[in-house]
């Protein structure tokens, strides 16, 4: 059966290039032993730019966890980790990844063996034990980049503490790689990183147009490069291409939701194994999820970057990320997004896998309803373990939520 013309026009040309880049990236990582390059497993919020400077290939177990979820392999792998003694209350990324490492299974036959591990706790505390497990299993060096929690401000004592760790990080990389750190190259990588973040924000900002040319579900897909290869020209070139395509779609009147009537904001990580179903369910209500707090996290802290002194300013940027700030600071970000994208309601994923992201959501929900006067709904699940998701219960909640929005808008 041929694809209807209207569906063809809604597909992104850049998606093909995105898949090609990610395929090349994983081939490079899997063949690193043959090419003489080092591989580092790094947490998603960790400072990747020094790895790019040292020509180390960064690999992200959390990205791989998303791939596991999208491949509907999460439940099986999580159950195998549970059989080894890991609690069902643990992050489903961690459970699935630990099982994959032991079995060398999962999508693309598992991840390449790491030469080192880089763990930054600005996203959660789970990563500390998760990476310690891998360090013992693979018998490779582990560097822990410790970022104090910033309830409101970033005090000078915290700045000095985190900045000192950047020097330790460089020394660690020099020791593992056996060569000096190139300061001149670090400036080039920093400039590319900041340029990539700005382009990614510009892509997300196109959804402020009414109707929107993209949804949060599209952003979840296109996010991979700013996480994985931040600091490379590949990222800059790709997001320039994607931004041009978004603006072209606006000019041609190609909308993500053809009959967009309601605009929604998503909070927390995606439900990777139900993206298509959730997208279609909201679209059936003429609702477009125009923005989310997750994909903006990879450009939200760029305001702390000094483009003339990228390396030093990394300390603040990597500490004051969205998951490492207090609820009052989080809700300020959400208020700004509600206004920018002219949001009618908020969908909050109460993610049993990500406690730092989910704790406080009910307080945030109350604050949003009181100060912005928009309805909020909560979806409960894990981002990778599909055993926790109830399609019928979620559909009922979405129906009731959308009915509230329709009555409010009249």
N, C-alpha and C positions, 0 to 999 in steps of 0.2 A: 504494500500500500504506500503510495507516495505521501510525502509530508505536505500538509496544507500550506499554501504560500504565506498566510499570515503567521504561521508558526515558524517558518523559515526566517522571516524577517526579524523575529524576536530573539533568534539565536545570536550570540556574540561571536564575531570573527576572531576576536582575541583569545577565545577559549582554546582554539586549536594551537595557537602559539604557546599558550600557557602550558598545555599538556606536553608539548615538545620540549620546553625548557625544563620542566620537572622530570621528564624522562631522561634527558641529558644529564641532569643533576644527579639522579640516582645511579645512572651508569657510571659517572665519574666517581661517585662515592664507593660503589661496589667494586670498582677496578682500581682503587687507590693503592692497593698493595703492589700491583703490577706497574703503576706509574710512579711509584716512589713518594706519594703524597701521604700526609697524615690525616686521620679522621678524628674529629672531636664530637662526642655527644654533648649537647648543650641544652639547658632548659629554655623554654620559649621566651622568657623575659631576660635572658642572660645577655651580657655585652658581647655581641658577635663580631664587631668591627676588628678587634685585635686578632681574631682568628683569620679574617680575610686578609689582613696585613701580612700574616705569616704563611699565607697560602695553604692554610688548613681547611679541609672541607667540613663545614658544620652540619651535623645531622641532629634532627630534633625528634626524640621519642614521642613528644606530644603531637607533633604533626603526623607522625606515624600512627598514633592512637586515633586521630581523626580519620585517617585512611582505613584503619581497622573498622571503625564504626560505620563509615560509608560503605564498606564492603560486607557489612552484616556478619562480621566475624567476632564481634566484641563479646557476645554472650558466651560463646564456646571457649574463647581464650580466658575470659574472666573466671569461668568455672574451673578451668585447669589451674589457675593461680590459687583459687580458693581451696582446691584439693591439696595444694602445697602448704596450706595454713594461713594464707592471706585473707583477711576479713573482707566481707562483702561491703563493709562501710568505707573501705579505702577507695581512693580515686580509681575510676575504671580505666583511665589512661595507664596508670601505674600497674594495675593488675594485668591488663592485656599485654603491656610491654614486657613485663617480667616473664610472663608465660612465653611470649615470642622469643625472647633471648635464650631461654632454656631449650625450647623446641626448634629454634631457628625456623620458625614458621610464620604465618601471616601473609599479608599482601607482599608482592615482589620477593617472596622467599626470605623475609626478615631483613633487618638492617645490617650494614657492614660492621665488622668488628671494630670497636673504638680503640684508638691509641691513647686517648685521654678523655676525661669527663670534666665538664664545666657546669657547676651547679650554682645558680643564683636564687636565693630564697625570697625575691621580691614578689613572687606570685603565690607562694604557699610554703608551709613547713614540710609537707609530704615529700617534696623533691629531695630533701636532705637524706632521708632514709632510703628513698627510691634509688638515688645515685650511689649511696654507700653500698647497697646491695649489688649494683652493677660493678662497682669498683672491686669488690671482693670476687665476684663471679669471673670477670674478665682479667683481673689482676693488673689493672692499669692505674696510673696516677689520677687523683681527683683534686680539683681546685674548687673550693667553696667561696663564693663571692657573697658576703653577708651585707644585707641592706637593712638598716633599722626602719621600723614602721614610722611613717610620717602622718600623725593624726591631722595636723594642720600645716605647720611650717617645717622647714628643713634647717635645723639649727647648725651653727658653725662647727660644733663638735662632731656632728654627724657628717658634715661635708668633709672634714679632715680625715675622719675615720674611713669613709668610703673611698676618698681619693687615694689614700695610702694603699688601699687594696688593688688599685689599678696598677701601681708599680709592682706589687707582688704578683699580680696576674701576668704582667709582661715578663717578669723573671721566670715564672713557671713555664710560660710558652717557650722562652729562649732555651730553658733547660731540656724540655721535651723534644723540641725541634732541632736543637743543636746549632742555632744560628742567631745572630742579633736581630732585635726588633728595629724596623726601618721607620724612623720618625717622619721622614718626608712622605713615605707611602701612607702612613697613618693619616696625614692631613688630606691626602687625595681620597682615601676611603671614607673619612669623616664627611667630606663634602658630598660625596656620592650618597652616603647614608641619609644625610639631611635632605638632599634633593629628592631622593626616593620617597621619603616620608611626606614631603610637601606635595609631591605628585599624587601619592596615595590619598591624602586628605582631599585634594582637588577632585579626584575620582569620586570619593564618597559624597562630596558636596554637590555633585550634579543631581543627586537624589532630592535636593531641596527644591528642584523645579517641580511644578505641578502641571501635569502628571509626571511621575518619576521615570527616568529611563532605565533604572535598575532597582533591585530590591536588596534587602539585607542578605537574602539567600544567595544572590549573585556575589555579594561582597565576601561572604564566607568562602566561596570558591576562589576568588581572585586574591584573597589575602595571602595565600601561601608564599608568594615571592618576597613580600616585604618582611616576612618572618624569617624565611630560609636564607635568602641571598642579599639581605640588607647590606649596603656598602659596596655594591657592584654596579657596573654600568649596565649589566643585563637588566637589573630592576628598573633603572631609570628609563632605559629604552622601551621596556615593556609598558610601564605605566604612562609614558608619553603616548604610546599607541592606543592604550585603553582609554585614556582621557579624550583623545581625538575621536574615538568611536562613540563615546558617551555623548559628546557635544554634537556629533553628526546625527545621532538618534534623536536628540532634542530638536534639531533643525528639521528632520524628516518626519517628526511626530510619531516615532516608534516608542511606545510606552511599555514598561515592564508588565503592568496590569492594564489591559485595553480599556476597561471601564472603571478606572480608579475613582473611588468615591471617599474612601476612608484611608487615613495614613497612620501607621502604627510604628512604635519604637520597641525593639527587642532588647532584653537585658540578659546577660550571661552567655555562656558558650552555646553553640548550636546543639541540637539533637541530631547528630550526624546521620543516624540510620533512618531518620524520618524527614529529611529535608524536603524531598519531593512531595510527600504527603502533606506536610504542613503548608508548603507553598500553595499547593492546589486547594487546600481547605480554606485558607484565607482568601485566595483569589475568587473562590465561589461566592464570597461575601463582598466582592469588589474592594477588598482591603489590600493595601500594599504596605509591607514592612519596609519603610523607607530608610531606616537607620538602625544602628545597634551600638551598644556600649563596648562590645567585644572587638570589632574590627578597627574602631577608632583608637583602641589602646596602643596601637603601634605607631601612632603619630601624635597622640595626645600630650606626650611629655616633650615634644620637640621645642616647645616654648621655653624650655630650660636650657636649650643648647646654644652655645656661643659659636657661631660658624667660624669665627677667627681663632677659637681655642676649643675645638671639638673634644679633644682628649680629656682635658681637665673638667669640662662641663658635663661629660658623661656621668660623672659621679651623681650629680643631682638628677639628671634625666632618667637614669636607671633606678634611682631610689623612689622618685615621686611618680611611679606609674599608677594606673588606675586601681590595681588590686592592693597597693601598698599605702593607701591613704584612708583616712577616716570616713565614716558615713556622711558627715556634713559636707566634706569635700566632694565625695562621689555624687551627692544629690545636686550640687552646683553644676557639675558636668551634665547631668541629666536634664536639669532645667534649661540649660543653654541649648541642648539638642532638641528638646520639645519645641522651643521657640524657633530655632533655625529651620527645622523640617516641618513645622506646622502640624504637629502630631495630634491625633484625636484620641489615642489610647495607648497603653503600654502593656506589652506581653513580657512577663517575667518568668524565666526558666529557673525554677528552684532546683538547682543541680546538685543532686546528692553526692556527686563526685567532687565538687569544688566548693568546699566549705567557705573559704574566704570570699568567694564571689556571691554566695547564697546567704550567708549570715547577714542579717540586717535588711534583707529585702522587704520584709513586712513593715519595718520602720520606714524604709524609703517609699514603699507603696502608700503608706498613710500620709507622708509628707507631700507626695506628688498630688494625691487626691485633694488634700487641703489647700495647697498653694497653687496648683495648676488646674484643678477642677476637672481632670480627665479620668476616665475609668482605667483600672488596671486588672489584669488577670494573672493567675499563676499556673504554670505547667510544671508538674513534678516528674523527674526522671533522672537518669544518668546520661552523660553525653555520648558514651560509647557502648554501654551495656544495655542492649535492647530488651532484656528480660524485665526491666523496670518500667517499661512504657505501656500505658493503657490507651490504645487508640480510641476506643469508645468513650472512655471517661474524658479524654482530652477534647474529642469532637463535641461532646455535650457542653463542656466549659467554653469552648470557642463560640458555639452557637449562642449561649447565654450572654457572653461578653459582647459579641457583635450586636446583639439585640439591644443591649444597654447603649452602645454607641449610636445606633440608628435612632433610638428614641431621643437621645440627648441632642443629636444634630437636627432631628425633625424631618 
